């Protein structure tokens, strides 16, 4: 596993203990993982976004307190929250993270995950770079809207 994956997994495991919100100190977490604090910032900014079902509040000073709140809704409300917060562009990496989250929350089956991944993959979207992520976002949104 990459360092980013380990940090993400650690933070998500904290939610198992405290469901609604967690508070972490960026510098302490960086020390624990023997990495620079900017690595913690990177993980939080890329894997704990509103489009992925999280709200992040950051306070400066004292080692950088960061509060991460998980959106706790029904399956339908959660999916609508994701759709509303996905911007007009969606990268392949962002799709992977969303699919991983959907699987971990039991919102989709592994078969649905494979279909979402294949339909939005770069292998299928042989388009100019300028529009590829826009088309990917539209396909992904429409597919998750039609999940039952």
C-alpha positions in Angstrom: 0.0 0.0 0.0 1.1 3.5 -0.7 1.5 6.0 2.2 -1.6 7.9 1.1 -3.6 4.8 1.2 -2.4 3.9 4.7 -3.2 7.4 6.0 -6.6 7.3 4.4 -7.4 3.9 5.9 -6.2 5.0 9.4 -8.4 8.1 9.3 -11.4 6.1 8.1 -10.8 3.5 10.9 -11.2 6.4 13.3 -14.7 6.8 12.1 -15.5 3.3 13.2 -14.8 4.4 16.8 -16.5 7.8 16.6 -19.2 7.8 14.0 -20.1 11.4 13.5 -16.9 13.4 13.4 -13.2 13.0 14.2 -10.6 15.6 15.1 -7.0 15.0 14.3 -3.8 17.0 14.6 -1.9 17.2 11.4 1.6 17.3 12.9 0.9 14.4 15.2 -0.4 12.3 12.4 2.5 13.2 10.2 4.9 12.1 13.1 3.0 8.8 13.5 3.4 8.0 9.8 6.9 9.5 9.6 5.9 11.8 6.7 5.7 15.5 6.1 2.5 17.4 7.2 1.8 18.2 3.6 1.3 14.5 2.9 -1.6 14.6 5.5 -3.0 17.7 3.7 -2.8 15.9 0.4 -4.8 12.9 1.7 -7.4 15.0 3.4 -7.9 17.3 0.4 -8.1 14.4 -2.2 -9.9 11.7 -0.2 -12.2 13.5 2.2 -14.0 16.0 0.0 -17.7 16.9 0.1 -18.2 15.0 -3.1 -17.0 11.9 -1.2 -19.3 12.4 1.7 -17.1 14.4 4.1 -16.9 17.9 5.5 -13.5 19.1 6.6 -12.9 22.0 8.9 -9.3 23.1 9.4 -8.0 25.3 12.2 -4.5 26.7 12.1 -2.1 26.8 15.1 -1.4 24.2 17.7 -0.3 21.6 15.2 -3.2 22.1 12.8 -6.4 20.8 14.2 -8.6 19.2 11.5 -12.2 18.1 12.0 -13.6 15.7 9.5 -17.4 15.1 9.6 -19.0 12.2 7.7 -22.3 12.8 6.0 -24.6 10.3 7.6 -27.7 9.9 5.5 -29.7 7.2 3.9 -28.3 5.5 0.8 -30.4 7.7 -1.5 -29.5 10.9 0.3 -25.9 10.0 0.3 -25.9 9.3 -3.4 -27.7 12.5 -4.1 -25.2 14.4 -1.9 -22.3 12.8 -4.0 -24.0 13.7 -7.3 -24.6 17.3 -6.2 -21.0 17.7 -5.1 -19.3 16.1 -8.1 -18.1 18.9 -10.2 -18.3 18.9 -14.0 -15.0 17.1 -14.2 -14.1 13.7 -12.6 -10.7 12.1 -13.0 -10.2 8.3 -13.1 -8.5 8.5 -9.7 -11.5 10.3 -8.2 -13.8 7.6 -9.6 -11.7 4.9 -8.0 -11.9 6.7 -4.6 -15.7 7.1 -4.9 -16.2 3.5 -5.9 -14.0 2.4 -3.0 -16.1 4.5 -0.6 -19.4 3.1 -2.1 -18.1 -0.4 -1.6 -17.0 0.2 2.0 -20.4 1.7 2.8 -22.2 -1.2 1.1 -23.9 1.1 -1.3 -23.0 -0.9 -4.4 -22.2 -4.5 -5.2 -18.8 -5.5 -6.5 -20.5 -6.2 -9.9 -21.8 -2.6 -10.0 -18.4 -1.3 -9.0 -16.8 -3.1 -11.9 -19.4 -1.7 -14.3 -18.8 1.8 -13.0 -15.1 1.4 -13.3 -15.2 0.0 -16.8 -17.7 2.5 -18.1 -15.6 5.4 -16.9 -12.1 4.1 -17.6 -9.6 5.8 -19.9 -9.6 2.7 -22.1 -13.3 3.4 -22.9 -13.1 7.1 -23.0 -10.8 7.6 -26.0 -11.5 11.3 -26.1 -9.4 14.5 -26.1 -8.1 15.3 -22.7 -10.0 18.6 -22.6 -13.4 16.7 -22.5 -12.6 13.3 -21.1 -13.1 14.2 -17.4 -16.3 16.0 -18.3 -17.8 13.0 -20.1 -16.6 10.7 -17.3 -18.4 12.9 -14.7 -21.6 12.8 -16.7 -21.5 9.0 -17.2 -20.7 8.4 -13.6 -23.5 10.6 -12.3 -26.0 9.1 -14.6 -24.9 5.5 -13.7 -25.1 6.1 -9.9 -28.5 7.8 -10.3 -29.8 4.6 -11.8 -28.5 2.2 -9.2 -31.2 0.5 -7.2 
